């Protein structure tokens, strides 16, 4: 159970400041030291907005994952760094995200960069909020790698990535990180047509080395590409199998789906803490404090206050910063009001 009832948290990403959006598309114009300074400044911005909102848990906003050279695929060896994009024009859809060809054995001798992100966050963050790191799970990470003879399908690629992600988790804990989200939205998107028991085995094999040595959570959603969902948006295919995930907290997307299947959090909260997405990151309607107070009280019909966290549906990277800031402010205020109304302070 969480120490503070109705804990306020986030998933991982936060909107880039406009200047960082520009810089990320023009990295060749900057030197190595320029980029390091830019990364520190961007993380300071993300920290500032989250702390100003009053969140109990903050991240670095994933501000330093500028492009493939400075994010996970840039750390992988055995892939061709030239991304292949099948479609560049027309309405945004997932086929506009590039894929990488595998050309050799997959490895990550320098890790995946998340430890460095956490150490930067630890250096720059003020005392008070819990600091959380977020890392994609191996199945989600495999989605942008094209199978070949060595790795003939997505599951083979996933199995090759398990020890890479596992080692990053071990190193994160060794660096002092006490809260980690292993992000597996691809598992929730594909649960309706996949072997969910196999997903559980993959997830648990990835995290078992750190389970019990930190607060471990997972994020299950239905994708967010430029404000659009990706997967079949039903929770039912994931359960009951996903209840066997080795985590302390499971986050579920609810706001964008009008709280469909909200009752599932009752079953989740019997085994672990549950974080409910009550802020719709795909909508520019700014949920009022009253809206969010009502949503939290609905959640409390199915989960005890000390089992419940509230958060945005997904990371906020696809939401404009002006909207993200106000959504977080209102979410925290709503949680405070519910705590006060229920004498939970």
Secondary structure, 3 states (H helix, E strand, C coil): CCCCCCEECCCCECCCCHHHHHHHCCHHHCCHHHHHHHHHHHHHHHHHHHHHHCCCEECCECCCCCCHHHCHHHHCEEECCCCECCCCCCCCCHHHCCEEEEEEEEECCCCCCHHHHHHHHHHHCCCCCEECEEEECHHHHHCCEECCCCCCCHHHHHHHHHHHHHHHHHHHHHCCCCEEEEECHHHHHHHHHCCHHHHHHHHHHHHCCCECCEEEEEEECCCCECCECCCCCCCHHHCCHHHHCCCCEEEEECHHHCCCCCCHHHHHHHHCEEEEEEECCCCCCCCCHHHHHHHHHHHCCCCCHHHEEEEECCCCCCCCHHHHHHHHHHHHHHHHHHHHHCCCC
